[in-house]
Amino acid sequence: MSNLRTLMFHDVVFEDQFDSSGFPGNDSATYKLTQKQFSKYLNLLKNGGMQSPVIIENSIALQKGGWVLSFDDGGVSAFDNVLTCLNQFNWRAHFFVTTDYIGKKGFLDKKQIVILREQGHSIGSHSCSHPNMTKLDRHVLRTEWKKSLQVLSEIINEPINMGAVPGGHYNDRVAQVAEESGVRYLFTSTPFMKVKYVGRCAVIGRYGIKNSTPINLVLKLAQGDAKAWFFQKIIWDTKKIVQSLFGNNYSILIKYVK
């Protein structure tokens, strides 16, 4: 089994313009970085000895392992801001696009997606509508995967077999239906390094970067620090247990604790 150290980002925006790209609201803003923050992360990674991140588009790249940059949602900052920053280092990344929002305010349009692909970046599905996939029946879930893959494939004129689960809502059924729908590389929000398999689908863990994430933690995770990844997995699992216990009251609890 190969190991991948995958970092998950979302939008990169100007100060106090968090609703300019991607999904609006305070919950989404937690995962959005300012350009200054993002540049600081990239410079730390480069100066910390990180070589170019890998693009996982075949089994050979998967077996080699390495570290991976990924960006979720398909916000327009992927083109306006992220692309410029990555080009400074000649780095490539995975971009996962929510297809129902293509061309809408704050999101990538078709031409921008094509340009991202032409410049060597990977394009993958982030579903059609960004639902909680664990709550969908198999038919609706299959539609979310198959339709979004088809839309993106038609845009870039090549097959798409890459996907990322929206919102961190993952279970084996989500992966099984993704595999049935043609996804061969499925990125989750669960922080782990060792690649798992559900049928023919490789399931890849990621750590989600927030604007409050300590800068040194980002470097440790990219370098594959086992203790750092283990600790983040414990935090993730604990959060999931608390969510299952408190249900809809979880968000209220978190606000109270803060």
RASUL-V420455 format. One record per backbone hydrogen bond with DSSP energy under -1.0 kcal/mol. NH is the residue of the N-H (numbers start at 1). CO is the residue of the C=O. Records with the same first field share a line. If there is no record, write none. Layout:
BEGIN
NH->CO ; CO
END
This chain:
BEGIN
4->193
5->66
7->68
8->207
9->70
13->33
17->14
20->17
22->106
29->25
30->26
31->28
32->29
33->11
35->13
38->34
39->35
40->36
41->37
42->38
43->39
44->40
45->41
46->42
47->43
48->44
49->46
50->45
54->67
57->55
62->58
63->59
64->60
65->61
66->3
68->5
70->7
71->94
72->9
76->106
78->75
79->76
80->76
81->77
82->77
83->78
85->81
86->82
87->83
88->84
89->86
91->86
94->69
95->122
96->71
97->124
98->73
99->127
100->128
101->98
102->99
103->108
104->101
107->104
108->74
113->109
114->110
115->111
116->112
117->113
118->114
119->115
120->117
121->116
122->93
124->95
125->162
126->97
133->131
135->132
136->133
141->137
142->138
143->139
144->140
145->141
146->142
147->143
148->144
149->145
150->146
151->147
152->148
153->149
154->150
155->151
156->152
157->153
158->153
163->185
164->125
165->187
169->166
170->168
175->171
176->172
177->173
178->174
179->175
180->176
181->177
182->179
183->178
184->161
185->161
186->202
187->163
188->204
192->190
195->2
196->203
198->201
201->198
202->184
203->196
204->186
206->190
207->6
209->8
211->30
213->210
218->214
219->215
220->216
221->217
222->218
223->219
225->220
229->225
230->226
231->227
232->228
233->229
234->230
235->231
236->232
237->233
238->234
239->235
240->236
241->237
242->238
243->239
244->240
245->241
246->242
247->243
249->246
250->247
253->249
254->250
255->251
256->252
257->253
258->254
END
